[in-house]
Amino acid sequence: MLDAAASALGGFLDPQMILMLISGVLAGLVMGIIPGLGGTGAVAILLPFVFVLEPQQALALIIGATAVIHTSDTITAVLIGVPGSASATVTTLDGHAMAKQGQAARALSIAFVSSMVGGLVGAIGLTLAIPLARPLVLMFGSPELFMLTVLGISLAALLSRGNVAKGLLAGAFGLLIGQIGAAPAAAEYRFTFGSLFLTEGLDLVAVALGTFGIAEIIALIARKTSVASKTGIGGGWGRGFRDVLTHWGQVLRGALVGVWAGVLPGIGATAGSWIAYGQAIATSKDKRRFGKGDPRGIAAPEGANTSIAAGDLIPTLLFGIPGSAAAALLLGALLVFGIEPGPRLITQDLDLVYTIVWSFALAAVLGAALCFLLAAPLARLSFIRFPVLAGGLVVIMFVAAFQASQEFGVMQVMLLLGVFGWLMKMCDYPRAPFLIGFVLSIPLERYYFLTESLYEPTEWLTRPGVVVMIAILLAPLLFKLVKALLRARRQRNAAPASVGAASEGTSPGATGSGTDTDDQGERPTEATTGGDAEAAEPVISEPGPTFKGTYWPMSLAGVFLVVFGGAWVMSQGFGEDARLVPQLVAGIGVLLALVVGVQEYRRWREERGRDAEWRTEVKWTAHALGWLCLFLAITWVIGAVLAAAVFVPLFLWRVASMRAVPIAIYTTVVVAMLVLLQVLADISMPMGWFTPAFLA
């Protein structure tokens, strides 16, 4: 084994091997920065070139790209709040918040170093997997995978601390949206409304970019300001490196979570990153800063998302079962070279396995180093007026969403989800649980029906892995219950002492014993007195809701009620196996919508009276939304390339107030990039009714 590892490492002394690795890393970094393309796009672009290479060179090229996708996709997530891939949405929470505080460099430094560490941990995990992973993977059957998805969905409550009802409602809506398309347990389509492209379900890229990316574009165009609110790029790169050293445990745990999430089928990079973020919150004593620019909220998921790519390779190489779409393309390349994954690969082609391991480790280090060089100038993007950036971003994001189904309808759905995401943000609904529910919707249903058909309830509920996960699920609830009982007991014991002090004639507010105020005359809180810090935790949600105190949050709860009620009625017409989960989700959603509606009604009665503020916000948002609709309308008529040539200069002139020469240069760059992606990378462009033949 050591001989094979040394031989594979020696192969990188060949200049051609290094050249292929660097080429793959550069391609992966570029694809990661472009929102929506991701690892699958990078491998698909490189795949035609590998067939003229030697197997080792081809593996270095492909692994170099897949290893760094989740390093560079953080750049746009941090700087402008638009995730480069769906898995980068979790980094948006704390990374983008840090950029708004003028600390973009610090956030990027944390992300790059954590990704590098995650890549190295993933490479080590891949090495250890050769003798160890097979029995571990075989231990996980459908019951364990079902419980794992339940644990993942339980993050909805964890990520909505202080606002659990809204978080659970958003998570339930994500579960419902995830059930659009073919039912995994029956030959039946659900919630397609007669649309052909909905039969395949909604694509994760379109959902993530719509809910987070388009929503941010709508909000920031309306304000016409830069992303960051302070000058300079903040605390610097060295401070971010020190943050990683301080929170090294979070990075390591996130990387280990990522490896395991990659090994298990159906989990994926997005869910794995959210699980890593959830464990960071669960294992932290001070949780108040999460979602507001906490370094731990960047370190843990960034440590996970790169190691997930390594974990994906474990079932691909050992069993021939790809853990992701990118791994499936790699599997196809191996088969073309006559390399058959499985035990024979370990016994007969061990040097190729170590070529993959070394490629991954070297690419992780090289990718992080290159990102540091690229990110320093790119960090200044967060201080450019957002309308200047939005002209090109709108085009790129809609083209990216189009790639999965290649149907014009998916761009309309993406715009609708953008409006929905904006409403959630403005009404203080956390969006993270929505995405978690969407990602895990189909795996939850699939593994449930597999478990039900293969095991008796008493059989699968007593499996060791299931028992452990149930204990993990119930432990926080039991801990809360015990904590509440102890707190109530302390209060009862303190009551007689308070009565005794009062009877001695000590007046409330007087100096001395018996006072209930601090030195400034203010009532102390648990947060300031060192008491129960958890009780003082604020909501981990979207900052600064503008619609607080208006009827908008209450109205959105009413919309949820109508949607879930309609889904419950529609599901009555499905078959027995196809309607079980939709009915359950819809029923829970109706109850949650009623609870949130009552809460919002009470809040509205207490805080109403902000008419001028929300009316101005809605006016500017409608203006921004109109521009997005205009781009889709032009695309529908003449196609995306020509639409970009018309929309970008018009948008930059009217909204960004740019001059003619910069507008011409900007438009030329955007159109040229689209043409190059179409010609060289075989990226499909939306065609219109009157698209010229040479652009088709």
Secondary structure as UniProt FT lines:
FT   HELIX           2..10
FT   HELIX           11..13
FT   HELIX           15..33
FT   TURN            35..37
FT   HELIX           38..50
FT   TURN            51..52
FT   HELIX           55..66
FT   TURN            67..68
FT   HELIX           69..80
FT   HELIX           86..88
FT   HELIX           89..91
FT   HELIX           92..96
FT   HELIX           97..100
FT   TURN            101..102
FT   HELIX           104..139
FT   HELIX           142..153
FT   HELIX           155..158
FT   TURN            159..162
FT   HELIX           164..178
FT   STRAND          181..182
FT   TURN            184..185
FT   STRAND          189..190
FT   TURN            193..194
FT   HELIX           197..200
FT   HELIX           204..208
FT   HELIX           209..214
FT   HELIX           215..223
FT   HELIX           237..246
FT   HELIX           248..263
FT   TURN            265..267
FT   HELIX           268..282
FT   TURN            288..291
FT   HELIX           296..319
FT   HELIX           325..336
FT   TURN            337..338
FT   HELIX           343..348
FT   HELIX           350..378
FT   HELIX           379..383
FT   HELIX           386..402
FT   TURN            403..405
FT   HELIX           408..426
FT   TURN            427..428
FT   HELIX           432..454
FT   HELIX           457..460
FT   TURN            461..462
FT   HELIX           464..503
FT   TURN            504..505
FT   TURN            508..509
FT   TURN            513..514
FT   TURN            519..520
FT   HELIX           526..529
FT   HELIX           533..536
FT   TURN            546..549
FT   HELIX           552..571
FT   TURN            572..573
FT   HELIX           576..607
FT   HELIX           611..638
FT   HELIX           640..654
FT   HELIX           660..680
FT   TURN            689..690
FT   HELIX           693..695
//
